Amino acid sequence: MDLVIWISILAVALFTLVKSSDIFTQASEQIGLYFGLSHFVIGATIVAVGSSMPELATSFITILSGKKELLTFPIDNIIGSNIANCLLVGGFTAIAVKVLKVKEKLIDIDLPFFFISSAIFLLFIMDGTFDYREGILSLILLTIFIWYIITTEDEEKTVIDKKEKKKKRILGPKTFIYFIGGMVGIYFAADYTVSSVLKISEILKIQSAIITMIIVAVGTSLPELIVSIQAAKKGKHSIALGNIFGSNTFNVLAVAGVPSLFGTLEVSTKAASIGIPFFIVATFSFIFTTSDDQIQKWEGLALLIVYLAFAGKLTGIL
């Protein structure tokens, strides 16, 4: 009975976490537009941060808790989330539109940063830990990434945004209520997510890394999945793929970088033996499928098969 209760709490917590992140992001976008930020800048910063807020919030909560058994949670969460983004989000999105086209700008800018940040993250965790010095370097690289994205803004987007800025925008109290409510929802949902993971792992007598890298990672990757599929169906393939590249880059740099300033993160045995190898496979698989400027339906299916192999290996089914 306890297991059913805690699984229900986890499901509700993850739903609330994703919904609160969405509300927080929408309110942040409105505030950004009111103060004259362009759509492109908002997409490269606020939306990128918002879509990765579930991972950041849950990782931050674990470090603040001070519990030693939770020191592996952030790395497990990052690895599981990035694998899910590359294989599940990338796979389902390609299947949904049959052919997912890759724009040149993504190949020239987003993909190199995605690869470099992933490689640096792997290099940092090879010794089994991720400390504040590595966190500072990661956050510096993230700052460079955001700065570069903003400074290479398309002229066409700039013209559109200048026209948008001329429109009078009203910032009502409802926006601030959503902004604050979103933050409060994120905090409590993240807290209950972490607590339920610990309880479920104790009841089932399994490593929390298994639950974190599969259930929590998939749950916190739902914003990326929804955004990418909706964008792809509207023909906005760059947004669909840019969301995956940007989210994964933000995960390995910020979701690891910020918590590490408050405590040294650790790599679990499951992450070291299964998570990291599949993280490498997922990263190169996603890069390979985008190398010919498109991801076809059969490639999307292949990505999903690789994810099933990861889940099967992690749970011991395979």
C-alpha atoms as a printed R data frame, in Angstrom:
    type eleno elety resid chain resno      x      y       z
1   ATOM     1    CA   MET     A     1  0.000  0.000   0.000
2   ATOM     2    CA   ASP     A     2  2.854  2.387   0.840
3   ATOM     3    CA   LEU     A     3  4.355  1.761  -2.598
4   ATOM     4    CA   VAL     A     4  1.118  2.755  -4.365
5   ATOM     5    CA   ILE     A     5  0.879  5.918  -2.262
6   ATOM     6    CA   TRP     A     6  4.451  7.016  -2.991
7   ATOM     7    CA   ILE     A     7  4.169  6.209  -6.701
8   ATOM     8    CA   SER     A     8  1.015  8.365  -6.778
9   ATOM     9    CA   ILE     A     9  2.866 11.162  -4.961
10  ATOM    10    CA   LEU     A    10  5.713 10.921  -7.488
11  ATOM    11    CA   ALA     A    11  3.277 11.094 -10.414
12  ATOM    12    CA   VAL     A    12  1.474 14.129  -8.958
13  ATOM    13    CA   ALA     A    13  4.782 15.806  -8.058
14  ATOM    14    CA   LEU     A    14  6.194 15.349 -11.564
15  ATOM    15    CA   PHE     A    15  2.984 16.651 -13.153
16  ATOM    16    CA   THR     A    16  2.988 19.680 -10.845
17  ATOM    17    CA   LEU     A    17  6.692 20.248 -11.503
18  ATOM    18    CA   VAL     A    18  6.220 20.275 -15.283
19  ATOM    19    CA   LYS     A    19  3.056 22.416 -15.107
20  ATOM    20    CA   SER     A    20  4.629 24.906 -12.687
21  ATOM    21    CA   SER     A    21  7.685 25.204 -14.947
22  ATOM    22    CA   ASP     A    22  5.413 25.924 -17.901
23  ATOM    23    CA   ILE     A    23  3.518 28.621 -15.961
24  ATOM    24    CA   PHE     A    24  6.784 30.154 -14.728
25  ATOM    25    CA   THR     A    25  8.216 30.199 -18.262
26  ATOM    26    CA   GLN     A    26  5.126 31.816 -19.796
27  ATOM    27    CA   ALA     A    27  5.079 34.519 -17.127
28  ATOM    28    CA   SER     A    28  8.810 35.111 -17.609
29  ATOM    29    CA   GLU     A    29  8.280 35.484 -21.363
30  ATOM    30    CA   GLN     A    30  5.627 38.144 -20.790
31  ATOM    31    CA   ILE     A    31  7.901 40.039 -18.420
32  ATOM    32    CA   GLY     A    32 10.764 39.799 -20.918
33  ATOM    33    CA   LEU     A    33  8.604 41.116 -23.779
34  ATOM    34    CA   TYR     A    34  7.354 43.983 -21.607
35  ATOM    35    CA   PHE     A    35 10.944 45.109 -20.951
36  ATOM    36    CA   GLY     A    36 11.786 44.985 -24.657
37  ATOM    37    CA   LEU     A    37 13.610 41.666 -25.009
38  ATOM    38    CA   SER     A    38 13.322 40.118 -28.472
39  ATOM    39    CA   HIS     A    39 11.579 36.808 -29.131
40  ATOM    40    CA   PHE     A    40 14.903 35.340 -30.187
41  ATOM    41    CA   VAL     A    41 16.678 36.386 -26.973
42  ATOM    42    CA   ILE     A    42 13.749 35.115 -24.888
43  ATOM    43    CA   GLY     A    43 13.865 31.777 -26.712
44  ATOM    44    CA   ALA     A    44 17.610 31.443 -26.235
45  ATOM    45    CA   THR     A    45 17.499 32.299 -22.535
46  ATOM    46    CA   ILE     A    46 14.156 32.264 -20.710
47  ATOM    47    CA   VAL     A    47 12.567 29.353 -22.614
48  ATOM    48    CA   ALA     A    48 15.798 27.332 -22.472
49  ATOM    49    CA   VAL     A    49 16.024 27.853 -18.723
50  ATOM    50    CA   GLY     A    50 12.319 27.185 -18.227
51  ATOM    51    CA   SER     A    51 12.310 23.878 -20.104
52  ATOM    52    CA   SER     A    52 15.203 22.659 -17.930
53  ATOM    53    CA   MET     A    53 13.778 24.083 -14.696
54  ATOM    54    CA   PRO     A    54 12.444 20.683 -13.492
55  ATOM    55    CA   GLU     A    55 15.941 19.161 -13.673
56  ATOM    56    CA   LEU     A    56 17.539 22.209 -12.053
57  ATOM    57    CA   ALA     A    57 14.965 22.426  -9.250
58  ATOM    58    CA   THR     A    58 15.129 18.755  -8.282
59  ATOM    59    CA   SER     A    59 18.939 18.755  -8.393
60  ATOM    60    CA   PHE     A    60 19.131 21.933  -6.311
61  ATOM    61    CA   ILE     A    61 16.731 20.523  -3.687
62  ATOM    62    CA   THR     A    62 18.860 17.394  -3.234
63  ATOM    63    CA   ILE     A    63 22.009 19.404  -2.504
64  ATOM    64    CA   LEU     A    64 20.238 21.727  -0.070
65  ATOM    65    CA   SER     A    65 18.855 18.698   1.804
66  ATOM    66    CA   GLY     A    66 22.372 17.797   2.919
67  ATOM    67    CA   LYS     A    67 21.625 14.063   2.664
68  ATOM    68    CA   LYS     A    68 24.641 12.057   1.499
69  ATOM    69    CA   GLU     A    69 22.480  9.492  -0.295
70  ATOM    70    CA   LEU     A    70 21.167 12.279  -2.557
71  ATOM    71    CA   LEU     A    71 24.551 13.548  -3.753
72  ATOM    72    CA   THR     A    72 24.303 11.297  -6.819
73  ATOM    73    CA   PHE     A    73 20.822 12.529  -7.778
74  ATOM    74    CA   PRO     A    74 21.877 15.563  -9.928
75  ATOM    75    CA   ILE     A    75 24.299 13.571 -12.116
76  ATOM    76    CA   ASP     A    76 21.806 10.701 -12.457
77  ATOM    77    CA   ASN     A    77 19.123 13.221 -13.397
78  ATOM    78    CA   ILE     A    78 21.309 14.967 -16.000
79  ATOM    79    CA   ILE     A    79 22.439 11.736 -17.629
80  ATOM    80    CA   GLY     A    80 18.925 10.279 -17.709
81  ATOM    81    CA   SER     A    81 17.365 13.517 -18.950
82  ATOM    82    CA   ASN     A    82 19.884 14.040 -21.762
83  ATOM    83    CA   ILE     A    83 19.512 10.438 -22.899
84  ATOM    84    CA   ALA     A    84 15.719 10.900 -22.890
85  ATOM    85    CA   ASN     A    85 15.997 14.180 -24.827
86  ATOM    86    CA   CYS     A    86 18.220 12.715 -27.537
87  ATOM    87    CA   LEU     A    87 16.496  9.372 -27.934
88  ATOM    88    CA   LEU     A    88 12.880  9.790 -26.783
89  ATOM    89    CA   VAL     A    89 12.205 13.432 -27.666
90  ATOM    90    CA   GLY     A    90 14.284 13.260 -30.842
91  ATOM    91    CA   GLY     A    91 12.764  9.903 -31.814
92  ATOM    92    CA   PHE     A    92  9.115 10.757 -31.171
93  ATOM    93    CA   THR     A    93  9.439 14.154 -32.855
94  ATOM    94    CA   ALA     A    94 10.953 12.622 -36.011
95  ATOM    95    CA   ILE     A    95  8.222  9.977 -36.103
96  ATOM    96    CA   ALA     A    96  5.496 12.611 -35.601
97  ATOM    97    CA   VAL     A    97  6.513 14.580 -38.726
98  ATOM    98    CA   LYS     A    98  8.185 11.721 -40.683
99  ATOM    99    CA   VAL     A    99 11.102 13.940 -41.754
100 ATOM   100    CA   LEU     A   100 12.621 16.425 -39.302
101 ATOM   101    CA   LYS     A   101 14.709 18.970 -41.197
102 ATOM   102    CA   VAL     A   102 17.882 20.424 -39.677
103 ATOM   103    CA   LYS     A   103 18.731 24.039 -40.486
104 ATOM   104    CA   GLU     A   104 22.333 25.112 -41.174
105 ATOM   105    CA   LYS     A   105 22.418 27.426 -38.154
106 ATOM   106    CA   LEU     A   106 21.768 24.515 -35.793
107 ATOM   107    CA   ILE     A   107 24.661 22.580 -37.324
108 ATOM   108    CA   ASP     A   108 27.006 25.588 -37.182
109 ATOM   109    CA   ILE     A   109 26.181 26.854 -33.671
110 ATOM   110    CA   ASP     A   110 23.941 24.657 -31.498
111 ATOM   111    CA   LEU     A   111 25.447 21.287 -32.403
112 ATOM   112    CA   PRO     A   112 29.108 22.257 -31.661
113 ATOM   113    CA   PHE     A   113 28.137 23.731 -28.271
114 ATOM   114    CA   PHE     A   114 26.025 20.646 -27.548
115 ATOM   115    CA   PHE     A   115 28.963 18.350 -28.338
116 ATOM   116    CA   ILE     A   116 31.595 20.444 -26.519
117 ATOM   117    CA   SER     A   117 29.482 20.845 -23.358
118 ATOM   118    CA   SER     A   118 28.674 17.108 -23.295
119 ATOM   119    CA   ALA     A   119 32.360 16.216 -23.731
120 ATOM   120    CA   ILE     A   120 33.425 18.596 -20.948
121 ATOM   121    CA   PHE     A   121 30.732 17.229 -18.630
122 ATOM   122    CA   LEU     A   122 31.955 13.673 -19.232
123 ATOM   123    CA   LEU     A   123 35.547 14.754 -18.632
124 ATOM   124    CA   PHE     A   124 34.592 16.374 -15.322
125 ATOM   125    CA   ILE     A   125 32.688 13.354 -13.944
126 ATOM   126    CA   MET     A   126 35.252 10.713 -14.940
127 ATOM   127    CA   ASP     A   127 36.817 10.903 -11.461
128 ATOM   128    CA   GLY     A   128 33.431 10.148  -9.870
129 ATOM   129    CA   THR     A   129 32.735 13.689  -8.617
130 ATOM   130    CA   PHE     A   130 31.748 17.141  -9.850
131 ATOM   131    CA   ASP     A   131 32.929 19.980  -7.592
132 ATOM   132    CA   TYR     A   132 32.504 23.766  -7.443
133 ATOM   133    CA   ARG     A   133 35.576 24.477  -9.603
134 ATOM   134    CA   GLU     A   134 34.133 22.392 -12.419
135 ATOM   135    CA   GLY     A   135 30.787 24.045 -11.770
136 ATOM   136    CA   ILE     A   136 32.243 27.528 -12.190
137 ATOM   137    CA   LEU     A   137 33.908 26.530 -15.472
138 ATOM   138    CA   SER     A   138 30.616 25.048 -16.682
139 ATOM   139    CA   LEU     A   139 28.687 28.218 -15.868
140 ATOM   140    CA   ILE     A   140 31.305 30.342 -17.649
141 ATOM   141    CA   LEU     A   141 30.895 28.173 -20.756
142 ATOM   142    CA   LEU     A   142 27.090 28.505 -20.475
143 ATOM   143    CA   THR     A   143 27.437 32.290 -20.334
144 ATOM   144    CA   ILE     A   144 29.595 32.223 -23.466
145 ATOM   145    CA   PHE     A   145 27.016 30.006 -25.214
146 ATOM   146    CA   ILE     A   146 24.109 32.332 -24.383
147 ATOM   147    CA   TRP     A   147 26.136 35.422 -25.328
148 ATOM   148    CA   TYR     A   148 27.103 33.885 -28.675
149 ATOM   149    CA   ILE     A   149 23.517 32.873 -29.443
150 ATOM   150    CA   ILE     A   150 22.251 36.382 -28.673
151 ATOM   151    CA   THR     A   151 24.962 38.173 -30.662
152 ATOM   152    CA   THR     A   152 24.311 36.037 -33.760
153 ATOM   153    CA   GLU     A   153 20.606 36.913 -33.826
154 ATOM   154    CA   ASP     A   154 19.071 36.832 -37.302
155 ATOM   155    CA   GLU     A   155 18.428 40.220 -38.930
156 ATOM   156    CA   GLU     A   156 14.977 39.056 -40.023
157 ATOM   157    CA   LYS     A   157 14.039 38.233 -36.443
158 ATOM   158    CA   THR     A   158 15.391 41.605 -35.326
159 ATOM   159    CA   VAL     A   159 13.137 43.448 -37.808
160 ATOM   160    CA   ILE     A   160 10.106 41.463 -36.661
161 ATOM   161    CA   ASP     A   161 10.925 42.098 -33.015
162 ATOM   162    CA   LYS     A   162 11.316 45.846 -33.614
163 ATOM   163    CA   LYS     A   163  7.777 45.895 -34.998
164 ATOM   164    CA   GLU     A   164  6.614 43.880 -31.991
165 ATOM   165    CA   LYS     A   165  8.259 46.335 -29.597
166 ATOM   166    CA   LYS     A   166  6.166 49.163 -31.044
167 ATOM   167    CA   LYS     A   167  3.044 47.404 -29.810
168 ATOM   168    CA   LYS     A   168  1.956 48.534 -26.380
169 ATOM   169    CA   ARG     A   169  2.234 45.730 -23.845
170 ATOM   170    CA   ILE     A   170  0.451 45.676 -20.518
171 ATOM   171    CA   LEU     A   171  1.959 43.835 -17.582
172 ATOM   172    CA   GLY     A   172 -0.875 43.052 -15.190
173 ATOM   173    CA   PRO     A   173 -0.821 41.556 -11.675
174 ATOM   174    CA   LYS     A   174 -1.879 38.195 -13.125
175 ATOM   175    CA   THR     A   175  1.561 37.791 -14.732
176 ATOM   176    CA   PHE     A   176  3.349 38.338 -11.417
177 ATOM   177    CA   ILE     A   177  0.960 35.947  -9.642
178 ATOM   178    CA   TYR     A   178  1.775 33.277 -12.229
179 ATOM   179    CA   PHE     A   179  5.496 34.065 -11.952
180 ATOM   180    CA   ILE     A   180  5.564 33.694  -8.152
181 ATOM   181    CA   GLY     A   181  3.072 30.812  -8.170
182 ATOM   182    CA   GLY     A   182  5.190 28.971 -10.718
183 ATOM   183    CA   MET     A   183  8.299 29.309  -8.546
184 ATOM   184    CA   VAL     A   184  6.462 28.123  -5.433
185 ATOM   185    CA   GLY     A   185  4.988 25.180  -7.349
186 ATOM   186    CA   ILE     A   186  8.421 24.238  -8.711
187 ATOM   187    CA   TYR     A   187  9.967 24.264  -5.236
188 ATOM   188    CA   PHE     A   188  7.379 22.081  -3.501
189 ATOM   189    CA   ALA     A   189  6.938 19.736  -6.473
190 ATOM   190    CA   ALA     A   190 10.713 19.250  -6.683
191 ATOM   191    CA   ASP     A   191 10.869 18.537  -2.947
192 ATOM   192    CA   TYR     A   192  8.143 15.882  -3.150
193 ATOM   193    CA   THR     A   193  9.704 14.389  -6.288
194 ATOM   194    CA   VAL     A   194 13.011 13.828  -4.513
195 ATOM   195    CA   SER     A   195 11.343 12.501  -1.339
196 ATOM   196    CA   SER     A   196  9.176 10.038  -3.276
197 ATOM   197    CA   VAL     A   197 12.185  8.745  -5.237
198 ATOM   198    CA   LEU     A   198 13.954  7.964  -1.960
199 ATOM   199    CA   LYS     A   199 10.892  6.265  -0.460
200 ATOM   200    CA   ILE     A   200 10.172  4.161  -3.548
201 ATOM   201    CA   SER     A   201 13.807  3.033  -3.764
202 ATOM   202    CA   GLU     A   202 13.727  2.073  -0.070
203 ATOM   203    CA   ILE     A   203 10.478  0.101  -0.437
204 ATOM   204    CA   LEU     A   204 11.633 -1.717  -3.598
205 ATOM   205    CA   LYS     A   205 15.187 -2.080  -2.242
206 ATOM   206    CA   ILE     A   206 16.719 -0.773  -5.472
207 ATOM   207    CA   GLN     A   207 19.154  2.026  -6.197
208 ATOM   208    CA   SER     A   208 17.496  5.435  -6.486
209 ATOM   209    CA   ALA     A   209 19.598  5.948  -9.640
210 ATOM   210    CA   ILE     A   210 17.318  3.558 -11.542
211 ATOM   211    CA   ILE     A   211 14.196  5.573 -10.705
212 ATOM   212    CA   THR     A   212 15.981  8.895 -11.266
213 ATOM   213    CA   MET     A   213 17.478  8.023 -14.665
214 ATOM   214    CA   ILE     A   214 14.230  6.598 -16.048
215 ATOM   215    CA   ILE     A   215 11.047  7.833 -14.334
216 ATOM   216    CA   VAL     A   216 12.227 11.235 -13.095
217 ATOM   217    CA   ALA     A   217 14.302 11.893 -16.230
218 ATOM   218    CA   VAL     A   218 11.380 11.102 -18.549
219 ATOM   219    CA   GLY     A   219  8.993 13.096 -16.376
220 ATOM   220    CA   THR     A   220 11.210 16.183 -16.341
221 ATOM   221    CA   SER     A   221 11.796 15.857 -20.103
222 ATOM   222    CA   LEU     A   222  8.080 16.184 -20.877
223 ATOM   223    CA   PRO     A   223  8.339 19.977 -21.506
224 ATOM   224    CA   GLU     A   224 10.968 19.334 -24.196
225 ATOM   225    CA   LEU     A   225  8.834 16.566 -25.734
226 ATOM   226    CA   ILE     A   226  5.688 18.710 -25.881
227 ATOM   227    CA   VAL     A   227  7.499 21.804 -27.213
228 ATOM   228    CA   SER     A   228  9.429 19.848 -29.864
229 ATOM   229    CA   ILE     A   229  6.458 17.875 -31.217
230 ATOM   230    CA   GLN     A   230  4.174 20.931 -31.320
231 ATOM   231    CA   ALA     A   231  6.846 23.033 -33.037
232 ATOM   232    CA   ALA     A   232  7.658 20.288 -35.560
233 ATOM   233    CA   LYS     A   233  3.984 19.807 -36.496
234 ATOM   234    CA   LYS     A   234  3.752 23.554 -37.179
235 ATOM   235    CA   GLY     A   235  6.743 23.281 -39.501
236 ATOM   236    CA   LYS     A   236  9.101 24.989 -37.041
237 ATOM   237    CA   HIS     A   237 11.738 22.263 -37.165
238 ATOM   238    CA   SER     A   238 14.534 24.556 -35.982
239 ATOM   239    CA   ILE     A   239 12.671 25.234 -32.740
240 ATOM   240    CA   ALA     A   240 11.985 21.517 -32.267
241 ATOM   241    CA   LEU     A   241 15.643 20.544 -32.646
242 ATOM   242    CA   GLY     A   242 17.049 23.704 -31.075
243 ATOM   243    CA   ASN     A   243 14.992 22.902 -27.990
244 ATOM   244    CA   ILE     A   244 16.761 19.533 -27.646
245 ATOM   245    CA   PHE     A   245 20.239 20.942 -28.298
246 ATOM   246    CA   GLY     A   246 19.668 23.887 -25.974
247 ATOM   247    CA   SER     A   247 18.096 21.862 -23.182
248 ATOM   248    CA   ASN     A   248 20.899 19.283 -23.186
249 ATOM   249    CA   THR     A   249 23.541 22.017 -23.212
250 ATOM   250    CA   PHE     A   250 21.796 23.766 -20.316
251 ATOM   251    CA   ASN     A   251 21.481 20.490 -18.401
252 ATOM   252    CA   VAL     A   252 25.168 19.558 -18.429
253 ATOM   253    CA   LEU     A   253 26.330 23.117 -17.722
254 ATOM   254    CA   ALA     A   254 23.741 24.669 -15.374
255 ATOM   255    CA   VAL     A   255 21.949 21.701 -13.781
256 ATOM   256    CA   ALA     A   256 25.364 20.383 -12.748
257 ATOM   257    CA   GLY     A   257 27.047 23.766 -12.346
258 ATOM   258    CA   VAL     A   258 24.615 25.527  -9.985
259 ATOM   259    CA   PRO     A   259 24.166 22.725  -7.384
260 ATOM   260    CA   SER     A   260 27.928 22.042  -7.350
261 ATOM   261    CA   LEU     A   261 28.475 25.531  -5.888
262 ATOM   262    CA   PHE     A   262 26.730 24.309  -2.728
263 ATOM   263    CA   GLY     A   263 28.188 20.800  -2.496
264 ATOM   264    CA   THR     A   264 30.240 18.257  -4.416
265 ATOM   265    CA   LEU     A   265 28.124 16.029  -6.660
266 ATOM   266    CA   GLU     A   266 28.857 12.315  -6.941
267 ATOM   267    CA   VAL     A   267 28.460  9.712  -9.692
268 ATOM   268    CA   SER     A   268 26.449  6.615  -8.757
269 ATOM   269    CA   THR     A   269 27.599  3.111  -9.672
270 ATOM   270    CA   LYS     A   270 24.656  2.730 -12.079
271 ATOM   271    CA   ALA     A   271 25.526  5.996 -13.787
272 ATOM   272    CA   ALA     A   272 29.168  4.976 -14.116
273 ATOM   273    CA   SER     A   273 28.507  1.477 -15.460
274 ATOM   274    CA   ILE     A   274 25.388  2.052 -17.598
275 ATOM   275    CA   GLY     A   275 24.411  5.725 -17.656
276 ATOM   276    CA   ILE     A   276 27.676  7.178 -18.968
277 ATOM   277    CA   PRO     A   277 28.138  4.614 -21.802
278 ATOM   278    CA   PHE     A   278 24.563  5.196 -23.005
279 ATOM   279    CA   PHE     A   279 25.002  8.957 -22.569
280 ATOM   280    CA   ILE     A   280 27.887  8.737 -25.047
281 ATOM   281    CA   VAL     A   281 25.884  6.495 -27.403
282 ATOM   282    CA   ALA     A   282 22.837  8.795 -27.238
283 ATOM   283    CA   THR     A   283 24.928 11.907 -27.899
284 ATOM   284    CA   PHE     A   284 26.700 10.456 -30.932
285 ATOM   285    CA   SER     A   285 23.490  8.827 -32.222
286 ATOM   286    CA   PHE     A   286 21.696 12.167 -32.173
287 ATOM   287    CA   ILE     A   287 24.630 13.958 -33.812
288 ATOM   288    CA   PHE     A   288 24.875 11.222 -36.461
289 ATOM   289    CA   THR     A   289 21.170 11.377 -37.339
290 ATOM   290    CA   THR     A   290 21.335 15.163 -37.782
291 ATOM   291    CA   SER     A   291 24.564 15.113 -39.853
292 ATOM   292    CA   ASP     A   292 22.681 14.807 -43.183
293 ATOM   293    CA   ASP     A   293 20.478 17.828 -42.361
294 ATOM   294    CA   GLN     A   294 17.415 15.736 -41.533
295 ATOM   295    CA   ILE     A   295 16.121 13.024 -39.212
296 ATOM   296    CA   GLN     A   296 13.919 10.542 -41.019
297 ATOM   297    CA   LYS     A   297 11.142  8.436 -39.493
298 ATOM   298    CA   TRP     A   298 13.221  5.227 -39.489
299 ATOM   299    CA   GLU     A   299 16.039  7.072 -37.704
300 ATOM   300    CA   GLY     A   300 13.525  8.218 -35.096
301 ATOM   301    CA   LEU     A   301 12.500  4.593 -34.580
302 ATOM   302    CA   ALA     A   302 16.165  3.620 -34.226
303 ATOM   303    CA   LEU     A   303 16.619  6.261 -31.507
304 ATOM   304    CA   LEU     A   304 13.628  4.839 -29.603
305 ATOM   305    CA   ILE     A   305 15.065  1.303 -29.846
306 ATOM   306    CA   VAL     A   306 18.346  2.523 -28.359
307 ATOM   307    CA   TYR     A   307 16.396  4.101 -25.477
308 ATOM   308    CA   LEU     A   308 14.541  0.840 -24.835
309 ATOM   309    CA   ALA     A   309 17.943 -0.896 -24.687
310 ATOM   310    CA   PHE     A   310 19.102  1.666 -22.122
311 ATOM   311    CA   ALA     A   311 15.986  1.211 -19.977
312 ATOM   312    CA   GLY     A   312 16.230 -2.564 -20.247
313 ATOM   313    CA   LYS     A   313 19.886 -2.590 -19.277
314 ATOM   314    CA   LEU     A   314 19.391 -0.189 -16.355
315 ATOM   315    CA   THR     A   315 16.491 -2.176 -14.897
316 ATOM   316    CA   GLY     A   316 18.188 -5.528 -15.451
317 ATOM   317    CA   ILE     A   317 15.632 -6.768 -17.978
318 ATOM   318    CA   LEU     A   318 18.348 -7.104 -20.632
